[in-house]
Amino acid sequence: SGFPSVLRNGLSKLGFPREILELLFNWVDGNEDYPKIPEAKGSISAIRSEAFFIPLYELYLTYGGIFRLTFGPKSFVIVSDPSIAKHILKDNSKAYSKGILAEILEFVMGTGLIPADGEVWRVRRRAIVPALHQKYVAAMIGLFGQATDRLCKKLDDAASDGEDVEMESLFSRLTLDVIGKAVFNYDFDSLTNDTGIVEAVYTVLREAEDRSVAPIPVWELPIWKDISPRQRKVKGALKLINDTLDDLIAICKRMVDEEELQFHEEYMNEKDPSILHFLLASGDDVSSKQLRDDLMTMLIAGHETSAAVLTWTFYLLSKEPSVVSKLQDEVDTVLGDRYPTIEDMKKLKYTTRVINESLRLYPQPPVLIRRSLEDDMLGKYPIKRGEDFFISVWNLHRSPHLWEDADKFNPERWPVDGPNPNETNQNFRYLPFGGGPRKCVGDMFASFETIVAVAMLVQRFNFQMALGAPPVEMTTGATIHTTQGLKMTVTRRIKPPIMPVFNDDSTEETTIMLD
Ligand code: HEM
């Protein structure tokens, strides 16, 4: 009974006009009894509320693993079923593009690796993946440690002064510093400085997030887009970032030209191990807009996501002191007071489980976006070309049908001696880094970055929600943010030892703090 749709697809590939096929096959389809995707009847205002994936979760419980949401002329299919997610992301991934995501991100990422589709994506994926080889990721461990150490210094000052800290913005700065060095050997030093370039990055990020949740694309309106102060600010920020990128590319190109070294598989320049250096050494075209688009894409992809993971991990930890104790025991045993090394990544097993579990409860991004490029079957439902899909990773990760105590933060659900959970061994009910050909290229990088940060921070400090801290609620752009920050009280964990000191000429005991 799938024959009409096979025929229809075939004719469409041969170039038959869509309108004619539609007329023809509506008539044929009418004779078949295909089930229709359930239509969710939700109020639109519900969807516009703070975090849009929350009403989608409610609708999932009512309508199931695949349902359609319609607002006026627009319609979206919400997928929360592991096997349908696997079909779209992996088994038939060729039949899907990034759709609206590419449209929204075009102004900042151009045709960078995240929004790119088709041949551009294929060529660039092949160029970029080799840059994140094992030796590179291992070299990054040192960078993660140094950047986290800078954050520790800040926290140390706050602890001394008895001042509370807003961790979400600090994590955002930590991961910006890391990704700048890692991708193009640039030290934003945003934990200590607020330079124009740091502000420019945040202006662009905020714009990308606002556009992704805006009901009307005002930035496309003629005239308005040129005179709106906000759009002019965004343009200025983009120009500053692009000029900086141009400078960094030129500097890097000079370094590459002076090198004797031959390019090979695990090529890495010890002084500048950045992804940019690898790409230029491998022969990437310096003048291309594509190179800039890819650098910008990695800057954004690797910054916001990791920051969000750290923020929600510390929020979850603040509510589970028993998990913190276990975590600190492991870190004390494995690291003592050393910096983490690549060998430690295998040994910090419980730390890894804490991150795995944090990624389950707060997936970044909470939904994956696709558009069908041809007609297809999703489970028992036929779908047409040109439909927009939201794969709700949030729903998959919190489904009461797929998980025991789905909402509970329980790192123990994955035994430390078992395999590291991923989309394959969890049958697509767990997708922290996506799956299929478009899976995250930075998964290993991001895992190690967050493991190093969490290990070093709990090694040195205890964290608690600050007294009178605002309630921690969610809002979304591309990743899940808090609405009012994550205000915490930080105390030094290893207190200076208090030692009794005996004076020679008296038996009076005094105590001296050693610092
Ligand atoms: C793609 C998550 C860190 C670069 C993705 C996707 C997810 C994801 C879910 C798939 C998107 C989709 O299928 O639509 C994360 C998380 C991170 C993280 C949770 C941190 C904890 C990074 C880092 C980098 C990076 C550090 C860069 C070094 C990319 C790129 C893609 C991607 C380039 C697009 C790959 C493609 O389409 O071929 N990421 N990511 N990510 N990520 Fe990450």
Residues whose N, C-alpha, C, O or C-beta is under 5 A from the ligand:
A	BS01	HEM	L113 I114 R125 M298 A301 G302 T305 S306 V309 Q364 P365 L368 I369 L431 P432 F433 G434 P437 R438 K439 C440 V441 G442 F445 A446
